[in-house]
Amino acid sequence: MINLHQRWWRWGAIAFLTFFLALLSPWPGLAQLPLPAINQTPATPLPPGVTRIGELEITDVRFDGNTLFTIAAPTIRDRSKLGDVMPVELRAELIQSNLRRVLHSALEGDRRSPARVDIGVARLHNALVISARIGQAERTTRLLTVTEADSDYHQLPPETLAQQWRDILQEQMNQAIQERTHAALIRQIEQAVLIFFKVGAGSFVILIVQRFLIRQRKHLQGQLETATTPTAEPEWVLPLLPHLRHHFFLKQRIKLISLVRYLLLWVQVALWLLGLAAILRLFPMTRGLSSQVYGLPILWMVVWFGTGLLNQFADLAFDRIRVFWEQNNLLKFADTQRQTLRISTTIEVMRSLKTAVIYLTRLVVILSSLGMPVSSILAVGGFLALAISLGSQNLVKDVINGLLIVWEDQYGIGDVVEIEPYSGMVENLNLRITQLRNAEGHLITIPNSMITKVANLTRTWSRVNLELWVDIETNPDRLLSLLNDLSIHFYEEPEWQLKMLERPEVLGIDQITASGLLVRIWIKTQPGQQWPVGREFRRRLLNLMAAEGIAVGRLHQQLHLARDRNGRNDNAENTYPFPLES
């Protein structure tokens, strides 16, 4: 039976893969592909701001940065062959030019007392024409003609539509003239200065908070560096569980401060952009630029901020997943320390993949805002990735081998390993490289593709393989009895019992040579505890040998002397009563 946790993980993996397949599949279905029509004239791309609705094309008429109304014109399939037909974008440009010309004529005399502009509607040659009269002039200036296409689009009679447009133009022209007087210009400058000082004050407050957060981050960073003072011993990271958890909470607080600083940075950017847009909108000459500030820059800022914020929150989410994983033992590891190492390695690899996906999404959205289709972006990215992979086959091998290392749990961050010809503690592991810190403090970087054989010294459990050479004349029964007693007393001490999995095992005498007797002792310990346990046991062993008078093994030689020819002591041997060391 599959338990509940396994089912959740299985369905989560299926949902994750489905999401990414949907995200990375921009090609439309075959049923959605347009079929080429017979004798159909290919339509040219529409100009910016023009929308095609059936047989009509529409666009907006703008004046002083404000949208006045929408005009329409018959659809033009091929703009390279216009003939007598006026495109809708050209018609809108002509109307805006007429409005600017009328405004310039009204302000031509004196800005302190500009001329009055009256907008009216008249029928001329069976067409409704909206025109403007400047002051007491006898002639009027033609602004635009209300067409049948305009009436069809707005679903209003031409007379009603012409009257609505006339009211809008009259109101906008009066406002434009009023905003260009000397008194209005002075008020606009005063408001701009006030907005500038408000934005400056807000930025100063944000700067003070940023400085405070920088000091707090430096303080926490100092605590983290103090807690991780390196030594020359490969087992300095152990015991692993308290050490990694302490580092985890320190790093989590540092990440939280970085997140707040990131938010404040973008608040400051948004404050200056909004302030600039508000100042530009005060002046009628620059009001059109304010919409551009509100346009792509705001979109890019929102995308940049949103993806960065998502990345920061994802880091915090991975930290919470790590805590939940440790507390619930989802993959049922045999021991707690192995679980901590495995979780750390997996989370770091997932974190790097998450960052790559988020930044790729940011790039695609920004390029899409510039008019590039998403399918083309992904297609170009796919071709570039293929070209890079063909030119960098070692990189592909690194990634594949890195995935195998993580999935097979060959080793993780915090393990002490031997990767010929190097050995040390795994300080960093990702899909491309493995970094070891050896006993001399050197950081060794090894591409994953070069790793073929690994000896993990801290996987699940460790062992002290102690070889003791004693003098050949030592009583073996007494020696083994003393070693067994030493093992029992050593294991019964609570401080050292926590670091061992079982009592030290005295295997017996393995070799008998001229150098003495070889006694082998095995001590099974917690992962990475073989070094401190071995040192302490050797210290006690030396004290025991000194107290019991047991000599260390050494090479023995005997000298044999033959008798002379006179028969004295013939065929007898004289042996020195003491061994000779070679």
ChimeraX attribute file (.defattr): number of C-alpha atoms within 10 A of each C-alpha:
attribute: neighborCount
match mode: 1-to-1
recipient: residues
	/A:1	4
	/A:2	6
	/A:3	7
	/A:4	9
	/A:5	12
	/A:6	13
	/A:7	11
	/A:8	11
	/A:9	12
	/A:10	12
	/A:11	11
	/A:12	12
	/A:13	12
	/A:14	11
	/A:15	12
	/A:16	11
	/A:17	12
	/A:18	12
	/A:19	11
	/A:20	11
	/A:21	11
	/A:22	9
	/A:23	10
	/A:24	12
	/A:25	10
	/A:26	15
	/A:27	13
	/A:28	9
	/A:29	7
	/A:30	7
	/A:31	7
	/A:32	8
	/A:33	9
	/A:34	7
	/A:35	7
	/A:36	8
	/A:37	8
	/A:38	6
	/A:39	6
	/A:40	7
	/A:41	9
	/A:42	10
	/A:43	10
	/A:44	11
	/A:45	10
	/A:46	15
	/A:47	11
	/A:48	8
	/A:49	9
	/A:50	16
	/A:51	16
	/A:52	15
	/A:53	12
	/A:54	8
	/A:55	11
	/A:56	18
	/A:57	21
	/A:58	23
	/A:59	20
	/A:60	19
	/A:61	19
	/A:62	17
	/A:63	20
	/A:64	21
	/A:65	17
	/A:66	14
	/A:67	10
	/A:68	15
	/A:69	13
	/A:70	15
	/A:71	22
	/A:72	28
	/A:73	23
	/A:74	19
	/A:75	18
	/A:76	20
	/A:77	15
	/A:78	13
	/A:79	16
	/A:80	8
	/A:81	9
	/A:82	11
	/A:83	7
	/A:84	6
	/A:85	12
	/A:86	13
	/A:87	18
	/A:88	23
	/A:89	21
	/A:90	10
	/A:91	18
	/A:92	19
	/A:93	13
	/A:94	14
	/A:95	18
	/A:96	17
	/A:97	14
	/A:98	17
	/A:99	22
	/A:100	15
	/A:101	13
	/A:102	21
	/A:103	21
	/A:104	12
	/A:105	14
	/A:106	21
	/A:107	17
	/A:108	11
	/A:109	11
	/A:110	10
	/A:111	15
	/A:112	12
	/A:113	13
	/A:114	19
	/A:115	18
	/A:116	15
	/A:117	20
	/A:118	17
	/A:119	21
	/A:120	20
	/A:121	19
	/A:122	14
	/A:123	11
	/A:124	10
	/A:125	7
	/A:126	7
	/A:127	14
	/A:128	19
	/A:129	19
	/A:130	23
	/A:131	22
	/A:132	22
	/A:133	18
	/A:134	19
	/A:135	13
	/A:136	10
	/A:137	9
	/A:138	7
	/A:139	10
	/A:140	15
	/A:141	16
	/A:142	18
	/A:143	20
	/A:144	20
	/A:145	19
	/A:146	19
	/A:147	17
	/A:148	15
	/A:149	18
	/A:150	22
	/A:151	18
	/A:152	14
	/A:153	16
	/A:154	13
	/A:155	10
	/A:156	13
	/A:157	12
	/A:158	19
	/A:159	15
	/A:160	11
	/A:161	17
	/A:162	24
	/A:163	15
	/A:164	12
	/A:165	20
	/A:166	19
	/A:167	13
	/A:168	14
	/A:169	23
	/A:170	16
	/A:171	12
	/A:172	16
	/A:173	24
	/A:174	14
	/A:175	13
	/A:176	17
	/A:177	21
	/A:178	17
	/A:179	18
	/A:180	18
	/A:181	16
	/A:182	13
	/A:183	12
	/A:184	15
	/A:185	16
	/A:186	11
	/A:187	12
	/A:188	19
	/A:189	14
	/A:190	12
	/A:191	14
	/A:192	20
	/A:193	12
	/A:194	13
	/A:195	17
	/A:196	16
	/A:197	12
	/A:198	14
	/A:199	18
	/A:200	16
	/A:201	12
	/A:202	14
	/A:203	19
	/A:204	13
	/A:205	11
	/A:206	17
	/A:207	15
	/A:208	11
	/A:209	14
	/A:210	18
	/A:211	12
	/A:212	11
	/A:213	17
	/A:214	15
	/A:215	11
	/A:216	15
	/A:217	18
	/A:218	12
	/A:219	12
	/A:220	17
	/A:221	16
	/A:222	12
	/A:223	13
	/A:224	18
	/A:225	11
	/A:226	10
	/A:227	13
	/A:228	13
	/A:229	8
	/A:230	14
	/A:231	12
	/A:232	11
	/A:233	15
	/A:234	21
	/A:235	22
	/A:236	17
	/A:237	19
	/A:238	17
	/A:239	15
	/A:240	19
	/A:241	15
	/A:242	12
	/A:243	14
	/A:244	18
	/A:245	13
	/A:246	13
	/A:247	15
	/A:248	17
	/A:249	13
	/A:250	16
	/A:251	16
	/A:252	16
	/A:253	16
	/A:254	19
	/A:255	17
	/A:256	16
	/A:257	18
	/A:258	16
	/A:259	19
	/A:260	15
	/A:261	18
	/A:262	17
	/A:263	15
	/A:264	17
	/A:265	17
	/A:266	16
	/A:267	16
	/A:268	20
	/A:269	15
	/A:270	16
	/A:271	17
	/A:272	17
	/A:273	19
	/A:274	18
	/A:275	19
	/A:276	19
	/A:277	20
	/A:278	20
	/A:279	21
	/A:280	20
	/A:281	20
	/A:282	19
	/A:283	20
	/A:284	20
	/A:285	14
	/A:286	15
	/A:287	19
	/A:288	18
	/A:289	17
	/A:290	20
	/A:291	16
	/A:292	12
	/A:293	17
	/A:294	15
	/A:295	11
	/A:296	14
	/A:297	13
	/A:298	16
	/A:299	15
	/A:300	16
	/A:301	16
	/A:302	14
	/A:303	17
	/A:304	18
	/A:305	18
	/A:306	14
	/A:307	18
	/A:308	19
	/A:309	17
	/A:310	14
	/A:311	20
	/A:312	19
	/A:313	15
	/A:314	16
	/A:315	22
	/A:316	17
	/A:317	12
	/A:318	16
	/A:319	19
	/A:320	13
	/A:321	14
	/A:322	17
	/A:323	16
	/A:324	12
	/A:325	15
	/A:326	17
	/A:327	10
	/A:328	10
	/A:329	17
	/A:330	13
	/A:331	13
	/A:332	9
	/A:333	14
	/A:334	10
	/A:335	13
	/A:336	16
	/A:337	24
	/A:338	23
	/A:339	20
	/A:340	23
	/A:341	20
	/A:342	22
	/A:343	20
	/A:344	20
	/A:345	20
	/A:346	18
	/A:347	16
	/A:348	18
	/A:349	16
	/A:350	14
	/A:351	17
	/A:352	12
	/A:353	13
	/A:354	15
	/A:355	18
	/A:356	12
	/A:357	12
	/A:358	17
	/A:359	15
	/A:360	14
	/A:361	15
	/A:362	19
	/A:363	13
	/A:364	18
	/A:365	19
	/A:366	17
	/A:367	15
	/A:368	15
	/A:369	13
	/A:370	9
	/A:371	8
	/A:372	13
	/A:373	15
	/A:374	16
	/A:375	16
	/A:376	13
	/A:377	16
	/A:378	17
	/A:379	15
	/A:380	12
	/A:381	14
	/A:382	12
	/A:383	11
	/A:384	12
	/A:385	12
	/A:386	12
	/A:387	11
	/A:388	13
	/A:389	14
	/A:390	12
	/A:391	11
	/A:392	11
	/A:393	10
	/A:394	16
	/A:395	19
	/A:396	17
	/A:397	18
	/A:398	22
	/A:399	18
	/A:400	15
	/A:401	21
	/A:402	23
	/A:403	17
	/A:404	14
	/A:405	18
	/A:406	18
	/A:407	12
	/A:408	9
	/A:409	15
	/A:410	15
	/A:411	24
	/A:412	29
	/A:413	22
	/A:414	28
	/A:415	27
	/A:416	26
	/A:417	23
	/A:418	17
	/A:419	17
	/A:420	12
	/A:421	5
	/A:422	13
	/A:423	20
	/A:424	25
	/A:425	28
	/A:426	21
	/A:427	18
	/A:428	17
	/A:429	25
	/A:430	25
	/A:431	24
	/A:432	19
	/A:433	20
	/A:434	20
	/A:435	20
	/A:436	27
	/A:437	21
	/A:438	20
	/A:439	17
	/A:440	11
	/A:441	15
	/A:442	11
	/A:443	16
	/A:444	16
	/A:445	15
	/A:446	17
	/A:447	19
	/A:448	25
	/A:449	17
	/A:450	14
	/A:451	16
	/A:452	9
	/A:453	9
	/A:454	13
	/A:455	14
	/A:456	18
	/A:457	20
	/A:458	24
	/A:459	20
	/A:460	17
	/A:461	18
	/A:462	20
	/A:463	22
	/A:464	19
	/A:465	13
	/A:466	14
	/A:467	13
	/A:468	17
	/A:469	19
	/A:470	21
	/A:471	19
	/A:472	20
	/A:473	11
	/A:474	16
	/A:475	11
	/A:476	15
	/A:477	9
	/A:478	10
	/A:479	16
	/A:480	16
	/A:481	12
	/A:482	15
	/A:483	19
	/A:484	18
	/A:485	10
	/A:486	16
	/A:487	20
	/A:488	13
	/A:489	10
	/A:490	19
	/A:491	19
	/A:492	12
	/A:493	10
	/A:494	9
	/A:495	10
	/A:496	16
	/A:497	16
	/A:498	14
	/A:499	19
	/A:500	21
	/A:501	16
	/A:502	13
	/A:503	18
	/A:504	22
	/A:505	15
	/A:506	17
	/A:507	12
	/A:508	16
	/A:509	16
	/A:510	11
	/A:511	12
	/A:512	12
	/A:513	14
	/A:514	12
	/A:515	18
	/A:516	21
	/A:517	23
	/A:518	19
	/A:519	21
	/A:520	17
	/A:521	19
	/A:522	16
	/A:523	22
	/A:524	20
	/A:525	27
	/A:526	23
	/A:527	25
	/A:528	27
	/A:529	22
	/A:530	22
	/A:531	15
	/A:532	15
	/A:533	21
	/A:534	17
	/A:535	12
	/A:536	12
	/A:537	19
	/A:538	13
	/A:539	10
	/A:540	14
	/A:541	17
	/A:542	12
	/A:543	12
	/A:544	15
	/A:545	16
	/A:546	12
	/A:547	9
	/A:548	10
	/A:549	10
	/A:550	16
	/A:551	15
	/A:552	17
	/A:553	19
	/A:554	18
	/A:555	14
	/A:556	16
	/A:557	12
	/A:558	12
	/A:559	10
	/A:560	9
	/A:561	12
	/A:562	12
	/A:563	13
	/A:564	10
	/A:565	8
	/A:566	7
	/A:567	8
	/A:568	10
	/A:569	13
	/A:570	12
	/A:571	10
	/A:572	11
	/A:573	12
	/A:574	12
	/A:575	11
	/A:576	11
	/A:577	7
	/A:578	9
	/A:579	13
	/A:580	12
	/A:581	10
	/A:582	7
